Amino acid sequence: MNLEGTENVDVLVIGAGPSGSVAASILRNHGYQIKIVEKQTFPRFVIGESLLPRCMDNLQEAGLLAAVEKGGFQKKFGAKFVRNIDTCDFDFSAQFTKGWSWTWQVQRADFDHLLAQETANKGVDIEYNAEVTAVKFHQDGSSETTVKRGDGSLLNIHAKRIVDASGYGRVLPRLLDLDIPSDFPMRASFFCHLQDPRRPTDGNRITIIYFTKEVWLWVIPFSDGITSVGVTGSPEQINQFEGALGEQYQQWMDTVPHLKGRFSIHDQVFTPRKITGYSSAVKQLYGLGYVLTGNSTEFLDPIFSSGVTLATESGATAARLIARELEGEKVNWESEYSDYIKGGVNVFRTFVQCWYEGLLPKIIFSNESNAEIKQQICSVLAGYVWDTRNPFVRKHERAVRALAGVIRSC
């Protein structure tokens, strides 16, 4: 393999997904020279299709919102939870935090590709099919990164700073030995896209189906008549049926009363897929010359659709701090980035843990509903997990557990 050449940029962004596109666009808006290297080619399939209203703030700041609005995606105005005959509907227009009251449900291949294209339109150089193989940091925070291109040639990129937005690729955590085991139990998801000719007339709302204490399903309708349906639980529960993947998946559809009769095996758009053990964590979120964003930092669980929100929030925050630093301002990365991002992650963590413990379903499906409390919880579900005026953010664990403790069993 031959070293084809060297490039010099202000910031190298690893990964062209939502986190990388938001970070790169904001930095480009500040006038910096940005290069994105992406291991895959776009469009490419990825799961995590339901956005939260908080994403809209970050897309708007990055100058990407107008392009997404032209994408024709299914608008999302809230989320519906169902358990047997019980239903609880959260309307994002009735929430505690002043913010966006809607967002989108998106096919991520199209959504991510659209963001990347608009980022490129801003003047950001994006190189696909380019794999980071090595990185060396200097004492001033600058770096030399070796990239293997699709044709086998090598490129050296000198950058003043690096944003690792590589998602599940986790480039810098792998190269710098930053990965640590997640403290979340091992879980698996089994999902597919399906033709949905029998979609209910009110079926454009994302629906979360509480099947058992350990098993839940998502139903995410798209604007083109396709619906994403996934079931999440322990690997043993997810893999309980026999046969080919399509047959196993259809047995799940036939087992869940809310879905039985709506989908057949012939509605499957592609062979159903399984992912196992997706929760992850790292030792640190930043270091001299680099910052981790999106799923390169930590991924919890898909239950509250937090992935893209944390990706865009961390990408936007990292970009703002890097811009300040490159302008000569001193930045406290521990308090302004690590503590801030972890604060939001920990709110989602509490809600995920309390979901699987049965405490949050107890609250959601209670007949003792309080309008003010529901608005506060709705804001968390809308992704406004940094609004410390909200008691379910400020004292998230205490608030959820105390509320569940005073609700009569239902």
N, C-alpha and C positions, 0 to 999 in steps of 0.2 A: 504493500500500500504506500502511496506517495503523499507527502504533505503538499496539498495544492496551494496553500497560501495562508495568509494571516489577515484577520479583520480586527479593527479597533472600534469599539462602541462604548457609549456611556454605561449602558445597562444591558446585560444578557438575561433574557427571560427563557427559562426552560419549560416548555409546554404552552400550547396555543388554546387550551380550554378556557372556560369563563374566567378563572382566576388570572391566568396569564394575559388574556386579552384585555381585561379591565386594568391590570397593572401597567401593561405596555401602553395602552391608550392614554391613561392619565399622565404617565411620564412623557409621552410624546406631546401631549398638550402643553407640557412645561418646556418643550423645545429640545428635549434630549434625544440623542441618537440611540435607537433601541433595535435590538435584533432578537427575534424569537426562533429557537430551534425546537422542532417537534418531531418526535420519533416516528409517529404514524403519519398517514396521509388523511386529509379531510375530504369529504365527510366520513366519519367513522362512528360506529354504534357505541353508545355508552348509556348506562342506566342512571337514574336520578332525574326524573322528568317533570317533577312538580316544583315550581319556584315558589318563593315566599315574597310578600310585598316589600320587605326590606331590600331585596335585590334591586328593586326599581331605583332606589336612591343611588346605588352604586353604578348601575348602568347609565343613569342620567349624568352623574359626575364624569364618567368616562367618555361621554358623548356617543354612546352606543344605543341609547334607548329608541331613538327615532328609527334606526335601521331595524330593530326588533319589531317595532310596531307595524312595519310593512311586511312582516313574515307571515301574517295570517294565522297565528297560533290561537289555540283555544283560551279565552279569557277565564281567569280563575278568581272568583269573588269570595271564596270561603272554602270550608271543608266540612264534610259530613261524616260523623262516626255512627256506626250501627252495631248493635249487639242483640241478636235474636229479634224481638219486636221493638226494642228500645232504639231511639234515634236522638242524636244531638247534633245540631247544625250550628257551626260558627260562621258568622257573617263578618268579613273583614271591615265592613263599614261601621260596625258596632264594636270598636275596640278602645282600649284605654289610651294608647299612644297615638298622637297625631301623626299620621303617616299615610302611606298609600293604602287604598282600600281594595286593591285588586292587583293581580299579576297574571302569569300565564302558565298553562300546562303545555309542555313542549316535547317534541321528538328531538332528543339531544343531538343526534347527528346533524339535523338541519340547524338547530339553534346555535351549537358551537361553531359550525361552519360559517354561519352568518356573522357571528361576533368576530371571528378571525378575519373574514373578508373585509369587514368594516374597519378593523384595526389596521389591516394592510392599506386600505384606502387613505388612512391618516399618515402614511409614510413609514410605517413600521415594516422592516424587512422580516418576512417569515420564511424559514427554510424547513420544508417537510422532509420526512424520511431521513432525519438527521439525529444520530444517537450520541449523547454525551458519554464518553468513555473514561475521561480523566479530568481532574481539575486541580489546580495548584494556586493557593492564595499567597499573596505577598503581605508584608507588614503594614502597608498603607491601605489594605482592604481590596486592592485590585487583584485580578486573577487572570490565569491562563487556562483556558478550557479547550480540551481536545474533542473534536466532533468527528464522528465517522459518518460520511455521507452515503447515500444509497448506491453510488457507483464504486464504493470502496475507498475513495480518497479521504484524506484527513485534512481537517481545517482547524487552525489554531485561532481562538477568539480571545483577544485581550479586552477585558471589561473592568470598569471602575467598581461595579457592583453586580451581583447576581440575584435574581429572583427565581427560586425553584417553585414553579407552578406545575410540576410534572404529574400531580395527582397520584394515582395508584402506582405509577412508575417509580415514584419516590427516589429520584436520582441522587440528590445530595445526602438524604438519610442513608442510602446504601453505600455511597462512596466515602462518606465521612463517619460511618458507623454510628449513626444517630438513632436508629430504630430501637425501640424497647417494646416488650410485649404489652398488648392492651389488657386492661383489667376487666374488660367486658367478657361475658360468656361467649363461647363459640356459637355462632348462628349462621344460618344459610338462607338464601333467597332463591326461589324458583319462579321464573317469570317468562312472559311471552307478550307479543303484540298480536291482537286479534281483530278480525273484521267484526263489526258490532251492529249488524242490521236490526237487532232486537233491543237496541238501546232504549231505555225508558224515556219518556218525554221530558222528565226532569233530570236526566242522567248525565248532564254535562259537568256536574260538580264532582270533584275528587271525593272518593268514598274510602274510608278506612273501616274495614270489617274486623271487629273483635270476635274471633272464632273460639279460642280458648285462652286461658291465661298466658300461654306460651306461644300461641300461633295467631297471627293476624294477616290480613290481606290488603293490598292497595288496588284500587280501581281508578285509573287515570284516563279519562276520555280525551281524545285529540279532535281537532277541528275537521279532519279529513275522514272521519268515520271509523278510525282505528282506535282501539283502547288498549292500554297497557294494564295487565293484571299480574300481580305477583303475590306469592305466599311466603311468609317469613316465619322461621322457627328454628328449633335445634336441628342439626343435620339428621338425627335419627327420625324426627317427626317429618321433615321434608322428604326424606327418602323412604317412607313407609310403603309406597306402592311399587308394584313390579311392572315390567314391560319396557318398551321404548320410551324415550323422554316425552314424546307427544302423548302417549297413552297414560303415563304417570300424571302428566299435567292435567289431562282431561278428567282423570279420576278426582283430582282436587276440585276442579270446576263442578263436578257432579256431587261432591261431598258437601259443599258449602251452600246452604239453602238460599242465600241471597244471589247466588250465581247460577244455580242449577237451572238448566233450560235456556239460559241466555247465550251460552257459548257452546259450540261443538268442536270436535277435533279438526273439522274442515275449515274452521275460522282462523286457525293458527297461521300467522303471516310468515313466521320462521320457526325452526325447531326450538322449542323452549330451552332455556339456558339456566344453569345453576351457578351460583357463586357461594363460596363458603369461607368463613373466617375473615371477613372484610374489615373488622374493627382494627385500628392501628393507632400507634402513639410514637412520640419521639422524645429524646432527652432534652432538646432545646429547640426553640423556634427561630433562632437567629444566631449569627456568629460574625466574626470579623469579615466583612465583605459580602455577606449573604443573608438572605431571609427566606424562610419557608412559608408558602401560602397554600390555601386550599387543602386537598387531601394529602399533600406532602407533610402537613402538620399532624392532623389527627382526624380519623373518621370514626364516628360513634355507631350509628344505626340509621336505617332509612325511615324509621317510623314517622318522624316529624319533618321530613323533606328539608333537613338543615344543610345538606351538602353544598348546593350552589350558593346559598346565603353566606355560609362561612367562607366559601371560595371567593366570592366577590368582595365581601367585607375585608378579608385579609389581604386580597390583592390591592384594593383601593387604599387601605391603611398603609401597607408597605410602600406603595408608590408615593404617597404623600410624604412619608418619612424620608425615603431615599432622595426625593427632590429637595427637601430641606437640607439634608446632609451634603448633597453635592453643591448646594449653594453656600456651604460654609457654616451652616448652623449646627450646633451640637444637639444630638438626638439621644434621648434616654430610651434605648430599645427595650429595656426590661419593663419599664412602666408604660411607655407609650405604645408598645406593640405586644410583647408577650403577655403582660398582665391584662391588657385590654382584650385581646383575642381569647385568652383563656377564660376571661370572665363570661363571655358569651357562650363559649363551649361548655362551661360548667352549668349554666342554666339549662341548656339542652340536655346535658348529661343527667341532671336531676329528673327532668321530665321523662327521659328514656328509662332510667332506672325505675321510676315510680310507675311507669306504664307496665313494665314486666312484673313488678311486684303486685300489681292489681290496684294500687292506690289511685292512680290517675283515672282509670276506667270507672272506679267507684265514684269519683267526683263528676266525671263527664256525664255519666248515665244516672246521676242522682235526681230524684224528684224534688230535692230541696235546693233548687237552683236560685242563685242570687245574681241579679243582673250586673252589679258592679264587679263582682268576682269573675263572672263569665267574661266581661270585657277585658279584665286584666289578664286572664288566661289566654284569651283570643289574641292579645298583643304578642304574647310569647309564641303562639302558633303562627303568627304573621311574621316572625323573625326579628321582632324588636326586643332582642334579648340584651341590649346594652342600655335600655332606658331604666335607670336605677330609681326613678320615681315610682315605678311599678313594684309593689311588694312581692310579686311573684318573680321578679328579677332580683331585687335588692336582697331579699331573704328567701330565695327560691326553695331550698330544701325544707326549711322550717315552715314556710307558708303552705307548701303542698301537703306535707305530712300532718300538719296541725289541722288543715281543712278536712283531710280524709279521716282524721280521728274523731271529728265531731259529727260526721255524716252517718246516719243510721245505715246499717247494711241494706243493700238493695239487690 
